[in-house]
Amino acid sequence: MRTLYFLLPGTTKPFGGGGLWAELKTIDLARNICSAEVVTYRQRERDCLFLEDLLQTTLENCIFVVSWGFDVPKIVKRLGDYPLIYHAHSAGYRFNLPSKIPIICVSRNTMGYWGQKSPNSLIYYLPNQIGDEFCNLGLERDIDVLVQVRKSSEYLLEKLVPALRSRCNVELLDGYIEDIAGLFNRSKVYLYDSAEYWATSGVTEGFGLPPLEALACGTQVFSSVNSALADYLDPGFNCHKISGYSLDYDMERILKVINSPDRLPLPDSFFEPYRTQSIVDRLQVILADINEFFDRLPTLTATIENLTPWRVRKLWMRKTIAKIKRKLFKM
């Protein structure tokens, strides 16, 4: 296995967020399979390699892994002919990739996006990991409703939350929480509504770990089902769809869940694909496949025509002309 160099702009607070934490978890998982290192490229950090320094050395038997969406085109250009993997979280960044770059997608939603946009690339599915600490501890649940402030819609924060506060105990999650698993275990209901946030951001929900982590802790989830959330959320079966037509109806459904006995928890098998061992097993297969591809790449020629905008127009014209000819022939 080649050494993996995971490229990140930095690992400190300015770059903090779900994408960074998920990438750092992936690096730890990859170390179960091969050598893996963090390489920063915007700021130097004491315990990390720095990209420009690394590129001054002789690099052999390695693969770079890029994931920071807005930086991908620049990094791809900078790395030239070095073996490169794109670890795709959110979709919709509006760049194209050469077909020699394999794409590992954290959701089926993102995999579908790249399957259409880059049909000649090697594409794989590797979901994000949920830690073993996210489990149902059977604690007393003294919080009626837990709300994720970041990424939440105006409706949720300005209408639904004030209405709920007049009827039950609501706690807002605003900022980093050390023991989020413990907080989920104390909560009856968790609200997550990110569709509006991502619509205004121009890209998609990459994975949406919090609702899955809440479910693993036995919390009832009311969530949007945009983009990657639809990978695992199934309203009526493992969650409830938030923003259900009217404020009054949302209130009725949430209060009903709060006041009714807990439904049976989801089986452990539901979460197994997102647990450590399943992710490591899947990643081992993916990396073996990609290493074999890069072994063969020097002897291969790209002989499959790319699906460029010009080729799409040409194919559309050909298809349209063929339809016209068939109609004329029938006449």
LINZIGI-V220621 format. One record per run of one state. SS is the DSSP state (A for helix, B for strand, O for the rest). FROM is the first residue (numbers start at 1). LEN is the number of residues. If there is no record, write none. Layout:
# LINZIGI-V220621
SS/FROM/LEN  SS/FROM/LEN
This chain:
# LINZIGI-V220621
O/1/2  B/3/6  O/9/4  A/13/3  O/16/2  A/18/13  O/31/5  B/36/5  O/41/8  B/49/2  A/51/4  O/55/7  B/62/5  O/67/2  A/69/11  O/80/4  B/84/5  O/89/13  B/102/4  O/106/2  A/108/10  O/118/5  B/123/3  O/126/17  B/143/6  O/149/5  A/154/12  O/166/4  B/170/4  O/174/6  A/180/6  O/186/1  B/187/6  O/193/2  A/195/7  O/202/7  A/209/8  O/217/3  B/220/4  O/224/3  A/227/5  O/232/3  B/235/1  O/236/3  B/239/3  O/242/5  A/247/13  O/260/8  A/268/5  O/273/3  A/276/22  O/298/11  A/309/22  O/331/1
